[in-house]
Amino acid sequence: MKVYLKKDVEKVGIAGEIIKVKEGFAINYLIPRGFAVAVTNANADFFKKRERLVENRKEVLSSQTSMLAEKIAAIDLILKKKMHDDGKLYGAISPTDIVDKLAEKGISIGKNQVIFVKSIKSKGVYEVTVKLSSRLQPKVKVTVVPE
């Protein structure tokens, strides 16, 4: 079954695409939640025109996202935190800490885009992944030092 996506659906497609999915997935999940509209013979031309407009927007968006990924990969963050004498933090580094430091450098992301391999609870140098899209996931170098 062909559907036109009205909103981005992770691991399925982005808004404005016409994709082919299984009928049950479309009828039971995508359409009732307002993520998609069924493409029929009657409305196929309308959605084809809209898809072309979205293609142009996707090209611009992907170039902006790749530039942002390069900018993020080039940044080294230094986080000053209170810690015990043995180098362990009183708490752990949170995604909010990373988002705030990136905001100071002029990069705006959401805390749900920050992915830790494992929690950061001691001083040292770590790599944290920033998920911009399914393909673009630059790593930012984070150095944790005592306050």
MDAnalysis code that builds the backbone (N, CA, C; Angstrom):
import MDAnalysis as mda
import numpy as np

u = mda.Universe.empty(441, n_residues=147, atom_resindex=np.repeat(np.arange(147), 3), trajectory=True)
u.add_TopologyAttr("name", ["N", "CA", "C"] * 147)
u.add_TopologyAttr("resid", np.arange(1, 148))
u.add_TopologyAttr("resname", ["MET", "LYS", "VAL", "TYR", "LEU", "LYS", "LYS", "ASP", "VAL", "GLU", "LYS", "VAL", "GLY", "ILE", "ALA", "GLY", "GLU", "ILE", "ILE", "LYS", "VAL", "LYS", "GLU", "GLY", "PHE", "ALA", "ILE", "ASN", "TYR", "LEU", "ILE", "PRO", "ARG", "GLY", "PHE", "ALA", "VAL", "ALA", "VAL", "THR", "ASN", "ALA", "ASN", "ALA", "ASP", "PHE", "PHE", "LYS", "LYS", "ARG", "GLU", "ARG", "LEU", "VAL", "GLU", "ASN", "ARG", "LYS", "GLU", "VAL", "LEU", "SER", "SER", "GLN", "THR", "SER", "MET", "LEU", "ALA", "GLU", "LYS", "ILE", "ALA", "ALA", "ILE", "ASP", "LEU", "ILE", "LEU", "LYS", "LYS", "LYS", "MET", "HIS", "ASP", "ASP", "GLY", "LYS", "LEU", "TYR", "GLY", "ALA", "ILE", "SER", "PRO", "THR", "ASP", "ILE", "VAL", "ASP", "LYS", "LEU", "ALA", "GLU", "LYS", "GLY", "ILE", "SER", "ILE", "GLY", "LYS", "ASN", "GLN", "VAL", "ILE", "PHE", "VAL", "LYS", "SER", "ILE", "LYS", "SER", "LYS", "GLY", "VAL", "TYR", "GLU", "VAL", "THR", "VAL", "LYS", "LEU", "SER", "SER", "ARG", "LEU", "GLN", "PRO", "LYS", "VAL", "LYS", "VAL", "THR", "VAL", "VAL", "PRO", "GLU"])
u.atoms.positions = np.array([
    [0.850, -1.174, 0.000],
    [0.000, 0.000, 0.000],
    [0.899, 1.240, 0.000],
    [0.567, 2.222, -0.814],
    [1.326, 3.460, -0.869],
    [0.672, 4.490, 0.032],
    [1.529, 5.188, 0.806],
    [1.048, 6.245, 1.680],
    [1.932, 7.475, 1.519],
    [1.345, 8.636, 1.772],
    [2.060, 9.902, 1.783],
    [2.269, 10.266, 3.246],
    [3.528, 10.424, 3.665],
    [3.823, 10.740, 5.064],
    [3.599, 12.222, 5.344],
    [2.786, 12.521, 6.340],
    [2.523, 13.893, 6.753],
    [3.523, 14.349, 7.806],
    [4.096, 13.410, 8.548],
    [5.075, 13.707, 9.594],
    [6.245, 12.740, 9.464],
    [7.379, 13.110, 10.037],
    [8.534, 12.218, 10.061],
    [8.241, 11.022, 10.956],
    [8.553, 9.832, 10.472],
    [8.419, 8.606, 11.254],
    [9.774, 7.922, 11.223],
    [10.388, 7.774, 12.408],
    [11.734, 7.216, 12.476],
    [11.765, 5.803, 11.914],
    [12.778, 5.527, 11.120],
    [13.026, 4.248, 10.463],
    [11.979, 3.899, 9.409],
    [11.102, 4.865, 9.057],
    [10.114, 4.640, 8.002],
    [10.331, 5.640, 6.877],
    [10.345, 6.924, 7.204],
    [10.537, 7.950, 6.195],
    [10.336, 9.332, 6.778],
    [10.553, 10.338, 5.950],
    [10.370, 11.711, 6.416],
    [9.141, 12.314, 5.769],
    [8.664, 13.381, 6.358],
    [7.447, 14.035, 5.896],
    [7.568, 14.434, 4.429],
    [6.512, 14.173, 3.673],
    [6.480, 14.544, 2.275],
    [6.835, 13.429, 1.314],
    [7.237, 12.285, 1.831],
    [7.592, 11.158, 0.956],
    [6.380, 10.281, 0.685],
    [6.382, 9.675, -0.489],
    [5.414, 8.624, -0.791],
    [6.181, 7.318, -0.665],
    [5.746, 6.475, 0.262],
    [6.444, 5.215, 0.498],
    [5.472, 4.051, 0.407],
    [6.021, 2.878, 0.214],
    [5.219, 1.668, 0.143],
    [5.405, 0.911, 1.451],
    [4.296, 0.648, 2.156],
    [4.330, -0.085, 3.418],
    [3.282, -1.188, 3.383],
    [3.377, -2.072, 4.352],
    [2.368, -3.127, 4.433],
    [1.032, -2.511, 4.821],
    [-0.030, -3.099, 4.297],
    [-1.361, -2.542, 4.481],
    [-1.762, -2.453, 5.954],
    [-1.451, -3.474, 6.732],
    [-1.802, -3.478, 8.153],
    [-1.101, -2.367, 8.922],
    [0.171, -2.138, 8.609],
    [0.937, -1.078, 9.264],
    [0.320, 0.277, 8.965],
    [-0.079, 0.487, 7.716],
    [-0.681, 1.756, 7.323],
    [-2.040, 1.954, 7.989],
    [-2.890, 0.942, 7.915],
    [-4.259, 1.072, 8.422],
    [-4.307, 1.121, 9.950],
    [-3.460, 0.343, 10.600],
    [-3.529, 0.251, 12.063],
    [-2.627, 1.245, 12.799],
    [-1.603, 1.756, 12.155],
    [-0.664, 2.625, 12.866],
    [-0.525, 4.007, 12.232],
    [-0.087, 4.066, 10.982],
    [0.241, 5.355, 10.365],
    [-0.973, 6.264, 10.175],
    [-2.032, 5.753, 9.591],
    [-3.194, 6.586, 9.266],
    [-3.963, 7.023, 10.524],
    [-4.259, 6.118, 11.481],
    [-5.007, 6.570, 12.673],
    [-4.262, 7.611, 13.514],
    [-2.944, 7.557, 13.535],
    [-2.163, 8.504, 14.335],
    [-1.881, 9.805, 13.579],
    [-2.341, 9.899, 12.346],
    [-2.161, 11.125, 11.573],
    [-0.785, 11.270, 10.965],
    [-0.012, 10.178, 10.901],
    [1.317, 10.232, 10.314],
    [1.279, 10.144, 8.799],
    [0.209, 9.572, 8.231],
    [0.172, 9.338, 6.790],
    [-1.250, 9.408, 6.254],
    [-1.322, 9.526, 4.918],
    [-2.585, 9.500, 4.187],
    [-2.431, 8.471, 3.072],
    [-3.461, 7.667, 2.857],
    [-3.402, 6.661, 1.797],
    [-3.389, 7.345, 0.431],
    [-2.541, 6.834, -0.463],
    [-2.463, 7.367, -1.825],
    [-3.325, 6.471, -2.713],
    [-4.343, 7.077, -3.339],
    [-5.229, 6.342, -4.241],
    [-5.026, 6.895, -5.658],
    [-5.682, 6.270, -6.623],
    [-5.578, 6.759, -8.002],
    [-6.089, 8.189, -8.130],
    [-7.108, 8.532, -7.350],
    [-7.720, 9.858, -7.436],
    [-6.785, 10.966, -6.926],
    [-6.052, 10.699, -5.849],
    [-5.228, 11.765, -5.272],
    [-3.727, 11.587, -5.532],
    [-3.348, 10.645, -6.373],
    [-1.934, 10.360, -6.632],
    [-1.207, 11.551, -7.255],
    [-1.832, 12.238, -8.212],
    [-1.188, 13.378, -8.868],
    [-0.901, 14.506, -7.874],
    [-1.852, 14.764, -6.983],
    [-1.692, 15.809, -5.983],
    [-0.474, 15.531, -5.102],
    [-0.346, 14.290, -4.645],
    [0.760, 13.949, -3.753],
    [2.098, 13.871, -4.496],
    [2.088, 13.528, -5.779],
    [3.320, 13.520, -6.569],
    [3.907, 14.934, -6.661],
    [3.028, 15.934, -6.882],
    [3.477, 17.323, -6.959],
    [4.076, 17.769, -5.636],
    [3.419, 17.406, -4.551],
    [3.921, 17.794, -3.228],
    [5.239, 17.088, -2.919],
    [5.397, 15.868, -3.410],
    [6.631, 15.121, -3.161],
    [7.820, 15.820, -3.839],
    [7.608, 16.368, -5.028],
    [8.686, 17.084, -5.717],
    [9.136, 18.306, -4.922],
    [8.200, 19.018, -4.327],
    [8.545, 20.178, -3.503],
    [9.371, 19.753, -2.288],
    [9.016, 18.614, -1.721],
    [9.725, 18.119, -0.542],
    [11.134, 17.668, -0.908],
    [11.330, 17.138, -2.103],
    [12.666, 16.718, -2.544],
    [13.638, 17.900, -2.509],
    [13.197, 19.043, -3.004],
    [14.048, 20.245, -2.978],
    [14.376, 20.649, -1.549],
    [13.385, 20.588, -0.677],
    [13.590, 20.950, 0.725],
    [14.548, 19.975, 1.393],
    [14.472, 18.695, 1.046],
    [15.352, 17.678, 1.631],
    [16.806, 17.930, 1.263],
    [17.058, 18.341, 0.020],
    [18.425, 18.619, -0.413],
    [19.031, 19.761, 0.395],
    [18.271, 20.823, 0.593],
    [18.747, 21.966, 1.367],
    [18.982, 21.548, 2.821],
    [18.052, 20.798, 3.370],
    [18.150, 20.352, 4.758],
    [19.347, 19.434, 4.970],
    [19.605, 18.530, 4.024],
    [20.727, 17.614, 4.186],
    [22.059, 18.346, 4.128],
    [22.163, 19.376, 3.289],
    [23.416, 20.132, 3.231],
    [23.629, 20.924, 4.520],
    [22.560, 21.491, 5.071],
    [22.675, 22.213, 6.340],
    [23.046, 21.258, 7.469],
    [22.449, 20.069, 7.480],
    [22.723, 19.095, 8.529],
    [24.150, 18.589, 8.441],
    [24.665, 18.374, 7.233],
    [26.042, 17.905, 7.102],
    [27.033, 18.982, 7.543],
    [26.714, 20.253, 7.290],
    [27.575, 21.333, 7.769],
    [27.564, 21.394, 9.296],
    [26.385, 21.186, 9.885],
    [26.277, 21.158, 11.346],
    [27.051, 19.981, 11.927],
    [27.011, 18.827, 11.251],
    [27.746, 17.647, 11.715],
    [29.241, 17.906, 11.716],
    [29.752, 18.564, 10.690],
    [31.174, 18.901, 10.630],
    [31.553, 19.859, 11.759],
    [30.672, 20.798, 12.024],
    [30.924, 21.773, 13.090],
    [30.960, 21.081, 14.454],
    [30.035, 20.160, 14.680],
    [29.975, 19.439, 15.956],
    [31.198, 18.552, 16.124],
    [31.613, 17.870, 15.076],
    [32.763, 16.957, 15.156],
    [34.057, 17.705, 15.469],
    [34.126, 18.973, 15.129],
    [35.344, 19.745, 15.358],
    [35.423, 20.349, 16.759],
    [34.350, 20.212, 17.537],
    [34.301, 20.855, 18.853],
    [34.826, 19.932, 19.949],
    [35.576, 20.522, 20.876],
    [36.007, 19.833, 22.094],
    [35.350, 20.554, 23.262],
    [34.565, 19.819, 24.046],
    [33.893, 20.414, 25.197],
    [34.675, 20.115, 26.465],
    [34.745, 21.087, 27.357],
    [35.378, 20.887, 28.659],
    [34.317, 21.141, 29.722],
    [34.021, 20.107, 30.508],
    [33.029, 20.213, 31.578],
    [33.744, 20.222, 32.916],
    [33.515, 21.273, 33.699],
    [34.099, 21.361, 35.033],
    [33.033, 20.947, 36.039],
    [33.325, 19.887, 36.795],
    [32.361, 19.346, 37.749],
    [33.013, 19.109, 39.102],
    [32.186, 19.110, 40.137],
    [32.684, 18.763, 41.458],
    [32.906, 17.263, 41.504],
    [34.019, 16.854, 42.150],
    [34.299, 15.429, 42.234],
    [35.068, 15.102, 43.505],
    [35.066, 13.814, 43.842],
    [35.801, 13.303, 44.997],
    [37.297, 13.391, 44.728],
    [38.094, 13.132, 45.773],
    [39.550, 13.171, 45.630],
    [40.068, 12.121, 44.661],
    [39.345, 10.993, 44.521],
    [39.813, 9.916, 43.642],
    [39.392, 10.109, 42.180],
    [38.764, 11.237, 41.847],
    [38.422, 11.532, 40.460],
    [37.030, 11.116, 40.035],
    [36.222, 10.630, 40.970],
    [34.846, 10.242, 40.633],
    [33.915, 11.444, 40.849],
    [32.959, 11.593, 39.953],
    [31.998, 12.684, 40.055],
    [30.976, 12.408, 41.158],
    [30.405, 13.478, 41.701],
    [29.322, 13.325, 42.670],
    [28.062, 12.796, 41.986],
    [27.861, 13.125, 40.773],
    [26.734, 12.633, 39.995],
    [27.251, 12.039, 38.704],
    [26.511, 12.223, 37.631],
    [26.959, 11.775, 36.311],
    [26.708, 12.910, 35.326],
    [27.413, 12.879, 34.223],
    [27.200, 13.868, 33.171],
    [25.875, 13.530, 32.490],
    [25.019, 14.517, 32.351],
    [23.711, 14.287, 31.736],
    [23.677, 14.872, 30.329],
    [22.713, 14.461, 29.521],
    [22.573, 15.059, 28.189],
    [22.372, 16.581, 28.250],
    [21.726, 17.056, 29.308],
    [21.498, 18.493, 29.463],
    [22.819, 19.251, 29.569],
    [23.818, 18.656, 30.257],
    [25.138, 19.292, 30.357],
    [25.749, 19.485, 28.972],
    [25.642, 18.461, 28.137],
    [26.202, 18.519, 26.781],
    [25.450, 19.558, 25.941],
    [24.117, 19.544, 26.026],
    [23.291, 20.487, 25.260],
    [23.620, 21.922, 25.658],
    [23.778, 22.177, 26.961],
    [24.092, 23.528, 27.428],
    [25.449, 23.997, 26.915],
    [26.452, 23.125, 26.948],
    [27.789, 23.491, 26.474],
    [27.786, 23.757, 24.965],
    [27.031, 22.933, 24.217],
    [26.944, 23.157, 22.768],
    [26.195, 24.461, 22.472],
    [25.200, 24.792, 23.306],
    [24.450, 26.035, 23.118],
    [25.363, 27.243, 23.323],
    [26.319, 27.124, 24.246],
    [27.284, 28.204, 24.451],
    [28.134, 28.423, 23.197],
    [28.346, 27.366, 22.429],
    [29.146, 27.446, 21.203],
    [28.288, 27.784, 19.986],
    [26.973, 28.001, 20.200],
    [26.094, 28.404, 19.108],
    [25.435, 27.250, 18.362],
    [25.423, 26.053, 18.967],
    [24.799, 24.890, 18.324],
    [23.588, 24.483, 19.143],
    [22.440, 24.455, 18.498],
    [21.197, 24.145, 19.183],
    [20.726, 22.730, 18.814],
    [20.690, 21.846, 19.822],
    [20.168, 20.495, 19.634],
    [19.287, 20.153, 20.824],
    [18.543, 19.068, 20.722],
    [17.712, 18.603, 21.825],
    [18.445, 17.568, 22.652],
    [18.049, 17.448, 23.923],
    [18.760, 16.497, 24.775],
    [18.477, 15.044, 24.385],
    [17.411, 14.797, 23.640],
    [17.142, 13.439, 23.172],
    [18.059, 13.046, 22.014],
    [18.819, 13.996, 21.475],
    [19.755, 13.711, 20.390],
    [21.137, 13.312, 20.910],
    [21.365, 13.449, 22.211],
    [22.659, 13.115, 22.808],
    [22.633, 11.655, 23.243],
    [23.609, 10.873, 22.752],
    [23.649, 9.439, 23.048],
    [24.973, 9.107, 23.722],
    [24.896, 8.533, 24.922],
    [26.078, 8.083, 25.647],
    [26.272, 6.597, 25.410],
    [27.516, 6.165, 25.193],
    [27.806, 4.730, 25.082],
    [27.636, 4.108, 26.467],
    [28.237, 4.757, 27.469],
    [27.996, 4.400, 28.864],
    [28.042, 5.684, 29.668],
    [27.474, 5.656, 30.867],
    [27.392, 6.891, 31.641],
    [28.782, 7.386, 32.050],
    [28.909, 8.690, 32.126],
    [30.187, 9.329, 32.469],
    [30.135, 9.709, 33.941],
    [30.980, 9.035, 34.750],
    [30.953, 9.254, 36.192],
    [32.320, 9.557, 36.781],
    [33.319, 9.776, 35.937],
    [34.651, 10.105, 36.445],
    [35.348, 11.044, 35.465],
    [36.490, 11.624, 35.941],
    [37.192, 12.558, 35.063],
    [37.876, 11.789, 33.937],
    [38.092, 12.492, 32.829],
    [38.728, 11.879, 31.672],
    [38.201, 12.455, 30.375],
    [38.579, 11.807, 29.288],
    [38.164, 12.237, 27.950],
    [37.221, 11.180, 27.380],
    [36.080, 11.613, 26.877],
    [35.052, 10.705, 26.374],
    [34.555, 11.186, 25.013],
    [33.965, 10.262, 24.253],
    [33.296, 10.623, 23.005],
    [31.804, 10.417, 23.185],
    [31.040, 11.437, 22.859],
    [29.589, 11.396, 22.971],
    [29.014, 11.588, 21.576],
    [28.043, 10.764, 21.213],
    [27.426, 10.834, 19.896],
    [26.248, 11.798, 19.916],
    [26.141, 12.611, 18.865],
    [25.008, 13.509, 18.678],
    [24.263, 13.024, 17.436],
    [23.027, 12.565, 17.631],
    [22.261, 12.005, 16.519],
    [21.469, 13.110, 15.826],
    [21.981, 13.547, 14.670],
    [21.296, 14.570, 13.885],
    [20.252, 13.949, 12.964],
    [20.589, 12.789, 12.400],
    [19.666, 12.035, 11.572],
    [20.083, 10.574, 11.651],
    [19.383, 9.721, 10.943],
    [19.729, 8.299, 11.002],
    [21.110, 8.030, 10.408],
    [21.548, 8.871, 9.469],
    [22.856, 8.674, 8.842],
    [23.945, 9.555, 9.448],
    [23.586, 10.743, 9.895],
    [24.572, 11.679, 10.430],
    [24.586, 11.631, 11.955],
    [25.670, 11.061, 12.498],
    [25.821, 10.967, 13.940],
    [27.254, 11.327, 14.328],
    [27.572, 12.623, 14.329],
    [28.943, 13.020, 14.670],
    [29.233, 12.793, 16.153],
    [30.517, 12.639, 16.452],
    [30.947, 12.450, 17.838],
    [31.632, 13.724, 18.303],
    [31.316, 14.123, 19.527],
    [31.939, 15.293, 20.121],
    [32.824, 14.813, 21.274],
    [34.018, 15.407, 21.366],
    [34.969, 15.025, 22.406],
    [34.654, 15.818, 23.675],
    [34.426, 15.105, 24.790],
    [34.077, 15.726, 26.062],
    [35.175, 15.430, 27.064],
    [35.754, 16.468, 27.650],
    [36.768, 16.324, 28.668],
    [36.182, 16.753, 30.005],
    [36.200, 15.852, 30.986],
    [35.665, 16.147, 32.306],
    [36.845, 16.435, 33.233],
    [36.836, 17.628, 33.852],
    [37.928, 18.043, 34.745],
    [37.342, 18.495, 36.082],
    [38.148, 18.448, 37.153],
    [37.639, 18.925, 38.451],
    [37.446, 20.436, 38.458],
    [36.484, 20.875, 39.243],
    [36.162, 22.287, 39.347],
    [37.213, 23.043, 40.125],
])
